[in-house]
Amino acid sequence: MRGDPVSQLIQNYLLEEKGGAARRATIDAYDLEWRFVNEGDLVVVVASQRSLELDFCGDLVDLVRKRVVASGAAADADKAAALRATFDATYDALAREMEAKLRLKRKKAAAKAEEARARREEQQAAKAAEEDDDDDEEPPASGAPATEASGLAKLKRRASATNSGGRRRGSAKAAAAPAEPRGPKKPTVWRDGSQRNKRLSAKEAEALDFSGKAGDADARAAGEAKRLDEMRGTYLPGRDETAAWDEADELVEESDDDGAEEKPAGWFGRSALGSLVANVSGTQTLTRELVDPAMEKLRTTLMEKNVAVEVADAITATVSESLVGKKVERFARAKTLVRDALKDAVARVLTPKRSTDVLREVLAAKKRPKGPYSIVFVGINGVGKSTSLSKVAYYLKEHGVDVMITACDTFRSGAVEQLRSHAKCLDVELYEKGYLKDPGDVAKASLDHAKSRGKECVLIDTAGRMQNNERLMRELAKLISVNSPDLVLFVGEALVGNDGIDQLNMFNKSLAQFCPDGRQIDGLVLTKFDTIDDKVGATLSMTYKTGQPIMFIGVGQKYTHLKKLSVNAVINALFSS
């Protein structure tokens, strides 16, 4: 099939657990339905071209699933091989059965439709006959000849057809008396004596102009104040509210006391670690035979939390190598060894190649000859770049940094107004030149302005763009190469899964291609991190496969809902359940 819809089904629905209870999806030009065979970890998929409009795919996939379960192929490898050898014939027979049922169903539907049409025609004919009988039996008026009465009946029928929009409108108009000529249309006069079509004088028009300079300044000011109050209530923290970056991280704690009552949870519980510790008694050295079964469960757990296969293999290999040859004295000690080895492996993946302390870098750049520290925020449409920029501005301002915001999204309608509202809410300066301007030129002018005003940090907002739009990627590359920002941050959603890896790789590839110096993304900002529950594997995969550190994560809507990624938090999320 063109486009391989089954591969897209696996990637976008099965792995992401989409599709809902209906287990139905439309991908490109195909309709797909699938059922799970839990007895053997199988998935039965039926795909059909959407143009065929087949309505038996659900029944067909159910029949195929029943046939697979009945054959025992789900649990027996030999039976599975036999089923594969004869499956084409089995499927063709089931498909022919469904097609025969469909033809019969359509034939019955067509017969019912024909029967209904004939019934309507009979009813209309009977009704028309009754009306003709009524006209023929109408008695003549007193003293009028029969021919005159017949003529009156015909005129009545014509008038009736005219009033209902019938075909005899021309005859009725011919019988009607000619209309008297109408004079010019008179203007409507309202209750206050004014006329609808009266031409207004310049003074009257000015009095009715509520736009622009002649608008109601007080009303506009009141509306802006109301919107600003709403934004402050939405984004500013409440009294005595602790910022997310000041909250302590939760640690993964396990009891080392054999006599204490334990509450196993998730992968660290007894059931998950049983294969490793069941045979550990007294002082014993961990061998590969003891470690490998537990590592297989670890690998499965990682992939269930959206960790890419390549990353899961690398982490389990690292943990396994660190455990083999270690001596343990008791059950709790084995759990501690595994936990520490896993934490070290994840920490090595998440440990960046460069500093993630943005505040320290900004403070170190104060009063340098080059000018203020600059950060450019990039990403696709609708991921929360402007809000993330505003959170970083609030974070820096709370730590004594003089911040300025630059609006370089000169394309999206309302982008400048959105940043203006955030700037007022944050009480920081906004540099903007309106719309349809070159973003690179606006950014350069803002950096010169910030340097002259003694600003310490400039946060530059850019328009959202898809990673495969060459024209917009060239525009972004120009902005970065002309202004040489200190930091280029890619803003992405934490809940998009491994698609974020593809987006980031494409941005890096485009910037490396179009920037003369090969500049690439320096770090990541992940939004909506509070909505992914324990599916943090994509975060781990993104860092491992791209080598880009995660500078900040957004954990809510308010400006204070911003923090750095914690290794302990990732460990908790990966193995909490």
Secondary structure, DSSP 8 states (H G I E B T S, - for coil): -TT-HHHHHIIIIITTT-STTTTEEEETTEEEEEEEETTTTEEEEEEEEGGG--S-HHHHHHHHHHHHHHHTTTT-HHHHHHHHHHHHHHHHHHHHHHHHHHHHHHHHHHHHHHHHHHHHHHHHHHHHHHHHHHHHT----TT--HHHHHHHHHHHHHHHHHHTT-TTHHHHHHHS------------B-TTS-BTT----HHHHHHH--SGGGS-HHHHHHHHHHHHHHHHHHHS--TT---GGGS----------TTS-----GGGSHHHHHHHHTT--SSEE--HHHHHHHHHHHHHHHHHTT--HHHHHHHHHHHHHHHTT-EE-SHHHHHHHHHHHHHHHHHHHHS-SS---HHHHHHHTTT-TT-SEEEEEE-STTS-HHHHHHHHHHHHHHTT--EEEEEE--SSTTHHHHHHHHHHHHT-EEE---SSS-HHHHHHHHHHHHHHHT-SEEEEEE----TT-HHHHHHHHHHHHHH--SEEEEEEEGGGTTHHHHHHHHHHHHHHHHSTT-----EEEEE-GGGSTT--HHHHHHHHHH---EEEEE-SSSTT-EE---HHHHHHHHH--
